[in-house]
């Protein structure tokens, strides 16, 4: 009987070791010279895209789309390499950018600094909740039964596809890449704020990242693009029953009322 228990325990330990082995995310590799380091990341991946549903209409029984959520895996660094980057190269964050190519060309939707230090462990993922303007602009509008701006769109097919022409696939850290970061950026939040994607979300979404000094607001490396893109292939405009003639002061679920200026 004791041998049987030992056998069960052995199998359980082996099972845990296998789970740990296959759940570990592969680390990036780094080589350094006097004034330059090269970081070759483990394969970069956009792991998931979800369509965000929006229950609307007078009785909240009709469904359109609020937007999409894109989940991106971040590269992990070996502890020794991270310490060298912080001490010798003044790197303390990833700068992650989300772009969209649509009918109006390429546009930057979000720029987020993800700290490499200050947490118990390195951040493994970041999510981008891209929403229609009717939901993203304010909490009041996000709570409307009949959305603003005549938003009635439902997102159809989405896909994570291979990108072409992604360029350099490693980070070069050194004087040649060091430059000020112009433009605003947001700091990483576990529950990120929604991103205003405008009135239409159809298009191709691309993610890129660089090593960054968020304190001095300087890029410490080149940008590397993810080898995948997210495609929002189609949107369908729906008819919302009961929303043909509505007043915004009767529209919010929380009892919001607009002021009447006597017009």
Secondary structure, DSSP 8 states (H G I E B T S, - for coil): -HHHHHHHHHHHHHHHHHHHHHHS--B-EEEE-SSEEEEE-S--EEEEEEEEEEEESTTS-EEEEEEEEEEEE--B--HHHHHHHHHHS---EEEEEEEEEETTEEEEEEEEEEESSSSSS---EEEEEEE-HHHHS-HHHHTBSS-STT--EEE--EEEEE-S-----SEEEETTT-EE--S--EE--SS---EE--S---EEEEEEEEEEETTTTEE-B--EEEEEEEEE--EEE---TT-SS--GGGTBTT---------
